[in-house]
Amino acid sequence: MKQKIKKNDKVIILAGKDKGKTGEVLKVILKENRVLVSGVNMITRHTKASAQSAGGLVRKEASIHISNVAHVDPKTGKATRTGVKQLGNGEKALVAKKSGEEIRRV
């Protein structure tokens, strides 16, 4: 299934312990319908020391289901649904349904 949320998009969390937080999408996992969002759904991993890194507690982002995130409206900063709009020069853009503001080119 094609997703509208892509890497580097600004999203807001709709459900869970981090509800209301915003962040940038770091990675989209299409097969599992999940996304990694910077600074959201942080977990602690106990890691063993290796040649590249020291061991200890490492805090990192865990994936969150794509249905629990939504694009941020550039005008209001709130969650919005999105649509595709044809621009004058033939290009397409992803736009916020609430304000009509352009989110990114498609």
N, C-alpha and C positions, 0 to 999 in steps of 0.2 A: 504494500500500500504506500502511495506517495505521501510524504509528510510536508507540511508547509514550514515547519520549524527546522532551521539549518544552523550549522556552526556559526558562531559570532552574533547570532540574533539575541536581542535583549528580551528576556522573558520574566514573568512574575509567577510565583508559586501559588496554586489555587487550593491545595489541600495538604495536610500533613503537619508535622511539627514546625516546618519553616514557612507556613502559610503567610503570604503577604510580602515575603522577601523577593528582591529582584536580583538578577545576575545574568551573566553572559553564557551562552551555550558553548561548552568546551568540546563536546563530542556527541554525535547522534548514533545510537545503536539501532539500526533499522530492523534487524531480525527480531529483536526483543521489544521494539517500540518503547525504548527508553532513551533518556538524555542525561548528560553530565552537565550540571550548572555550577559555575564558579561560586564558592563560598556557601553552598546550600547542601543540606543532607550530609554534613561532615561526620565521618566515622574515624575511630582510632584503630590503627593496625599495629600489632607487636611484630617488629621485623628483626631478623637476625642480621648481625654485622656481616658485610661483604667487602670486597676490595673497592667497590665504588662508593659505598655509604656506610656510615656508622649505624649500629643497631639501635633499637629503642622504640619509643612510641612515635608513630608517624600519623599525623592527621591529614586525611584526604577526602575528596568528594566521592560519594556513592551515587549510583544512578538513580533516577526518579522516573516514574512512568510518564510518558508523553502526554497522557490525558490530564495530568495534574499541573501542567504548565500552559501559559497563554502568552501571546505577544504583548508587549507593553505599548500602549498608545503613545506616540511621540509628543502629542499635544498635552494630554492630561496625566500621563504616567500611570494610568490604570490599565487593567486587563481589557483586551478587545479581541473580537473575532476578526478574521482577515478575509480579503477577497482580492482578486486579480483584476487590474484595470489596464486597458490599452492606452498607451501614451500617444501623443501626436506624431512622434517620429517612428512609430511602429514597434517600439519596445513595450514590454509589459512590466508592471510594477505591483508589488504586494502592498496593499493599502489597508489601513484600519477602517473597520466598518463604522465605528462610532464617529470619528472626526473626519475621515476621508484623507488623512495625512499618509504620505508615502512612507513605508517602512524600509523597503529595499527593492532593487531591481531584480526581476526574475530572469 
